Amino acid sequence: MDHPLIGADRRIERADKHLREIIAEVEIIRQAQYDSMIVKHDPKTQKISMDITKTIIPMCIVLAVSDCIHNFRSALDYIIYELAKADSGTVQRDTQFPIESSPEGFRSKVGRYLKGLTSEHINAVETYQPYKGVDWTKTLRDISNPDKHRELTVVEGDVMKGFTFKCDHPGSFDGLPGKVFHNAGRGGAFDIHLEREYALSITFSDGLPVIETLDVMKSQIAATVEMFKPEFKL
């Protein structure tokens, strides 16, 4: 017999699948941007510059982020649905895992979202509220609200780039990976070996890093599901 919260587990698994898709797509973009970098050396000023095309976040990443958030939110809602059914002995409609910033806001949602739950379970749900000092539920609420209004989650690209270089006599860097400027310096006295560095961070519109935020969310929600599993009699 499957545990009543098997649906929540499956939602977390789906979210993890989307998270891995995001990670893979970001790496593809990072590699493509790295390969497109153009490094220039001005022999007159001895300055080295680097040009790179603007980062564009493809729709597949935006959709995967949205799907990931939706599955996380659904996993929490499954907890309330199953608790309400187990506590009351019947299916309760329109239940939901409330996420509120004040005790008053939470109490106002109890009769609607937590109908059928015992006072013990209502108190347990309350411990996960932002006003109880739980940051990850607030973050989930903030990033999931646009999706509830049928809007895509906004993500932006943030480029971190740079390079390291060494100088030595001509021919010293032949065969090494990276970019080599031969016979640079005054009179072509040395070669310059340059290694490019490029990292790509995808962020929400408020600056939160997408991958790191979703990864933390996955761990916290999975732990929450595990916390409630003993509440069911099998």
N, C-alpha and C positions, 0 to 999 in steps of 0.2 A: 504493500500500500504506500503510495506516494505521500510525502508530508504535505499538509495544506499550503505551505509556503513554497512549494516546488515552482509555482508560477513566478514568484519573486526571484528565485534562483535563476530561472530561465531568462528573465529580463536582464539580470546582471550579466549573464553570459552573452546576451545579444549586445549589450552596451560595450562589453569588452571586445567583441568582434569589431564593432564600429571604431573603437579606440585604436585597435591595431591597424585598421584601414587608414585612419588619420595619420598615425605614425609613419606608415609606409609611404603615403602620398607626400607628406612633408619631406621625407628623405629624398624622394624623386625630384621634388622642386629644388631642394637644397643642392643636390648634385648637378642639376641642370644649370642653376645659377652659378655654381662654382665653375663649371666648365665654360660658361659664357663670359667669365671675367676677363677683361682685357687689361694687361699690365703694360705700362709705358715707362720708358727711361729717357730722360732728357739729358743728352751728353753734355750740353752746355752748362746746365745748372746742377747736374747730377741728382735731380729730383726724380723720385719714382711715384707714379700715380696709378690708380686702379679705377677702371670704369666697370659698372655692372648695370644690367637692365633692371627696371623696377619689378618688384615682386608682385605677382598677381595670384590671388588665392582662387583656385578653381572651384566650381560649384560642387563638385563631388566631396570636397572637404567640408564645405558649409553644411551640406545635407547630412554627412556622417556625424558632425558635431550635434546637429539638431536631433538626429535619431538617438544618439548616445544619451543626451539629456532626457529625452522622452522616456527611454527605458529605465533610467535611474528613478525618475519621478514615479513611473508606474510600479516599480518594485516596492516603493514605500506605500503606495496606495493599496497594493495587494495585501500588505500586512494588516491594514485597517479593515479591509473587506473581510478577510478570513477571521480576524478577531471578532468582528461584529457578528458574523454568522455563528461562530463557536459560542460566544457569550450569550447571545439571545436565542439561539436555536433556530434561527431563520435568516434568510438573505435580507440584508439591509441595503436599500438603494441609495445611490449618490453619496456614498462614504468617500473619505479622502484623508490623506495624511496632512493635517494642518501644519503650516509653518508660519508662525506669528512673531511679531517683534515686541509684543506686550502681553501681560497676563489677561488684560481685558479683551484683547483681540482673540486670544486662545479660547477664553470662556465663551465668547460670542459664537464660536464655530463648533463647540462641543455638541450642541443639540442637533446640528445638521450633519457635520462630517463624522462625528464619533458616536452616532446613535447606535445603541445596542451594546456598546462596550461597558464593561464593569468599571467602577470607580478606580480600581487598582490599575487597570489597563489604560484608562484615561491619564492617570498620574504618570504612568510609564512613558506614554507618548509625550507628555508635557516636558519631560526631562530632555527631549531633543530639540526644544525650541530655542531660537536665537537669544531670547531674553534670559535663558538659562545659561548663556555663555557658550552655546554650540555654534561655531562659525560655519561649519560645512553645510548645515541646513539653510542658513541665510544665503550662502553662495549659490546653492542649488535653486532656491527660490528666485534669486536675482537673475540667474542666467536662463531659467526656464520660462519666466514670464513672457518674453517676446514670442516663444513658440506657442504659448497658449492663445495668443492673438493671431496665429497663423502667419507670423513673420519669421523669416530665417534669422538664426543667430548671427550677429555681425562678428566677423573675424578679420583681423588685419595682420599684415606681415611686418615683422620687425627684423631688420638686417643687422647682423654684427659681423664686421669684416675687418681684415687687417693682413699683415704679412710680416715675416721675419726675413732678414737677408744677411749674407756674409760676403766679405770681399777677400779675394786671394789671387795669387798669380794666375795668368791665363792657363786654362786647361784643368784647373784644380777641381772643377765641379762637373766635368764631362761625365755623362751617364747617370747623374743623380736626378731624381724626380723634382719637378718644380720648373721654374723659369730661370734661364741663364742668359745674362747679357755679357757678351764677349767683348774684350778689349775696351772696357769702360774706363772712366777716370781720365785724368789728363794724360794725353799721349797714348791712351789705350794700355795703361800700365797694369790693369788687373781685370778680373772677371767678377761679376756680381751674381750670386746665387740667391734666388728669391723663392720662398715657399708661401703660397697663398693660404689664408685662413678664412673660412666662411661658415657661419652658423645661421640658421633660420629659426626664428621663434614665432609661432602663431599665437596671437593674443585675442581675447575678447575686447570689445570696445572700451571697457574700463581698464584695460591693461593687464588683466589676469592672464597668465600663460595657459593656453587651452589644454595642452597635453598633460602638464603637471596637475592642473586643477581637476581634470576628469579622472586622472589616475588616483588622486587622493579621494575623490568622490566615490569611486568604485570600491575602494577599501573600506570606507566608512559605512556605505550602504550595505555591503556584504556583512560587515560586523553587526549592523543593526538587525538584519534578517536573522542572523544566528542568535542574537540576543533574545528574540521573540519566539524562536522555535520551541523552546521547552514549555511555553505557555499552552501548547496544544496537547490534548490527550489523544493518543493514537491507539 
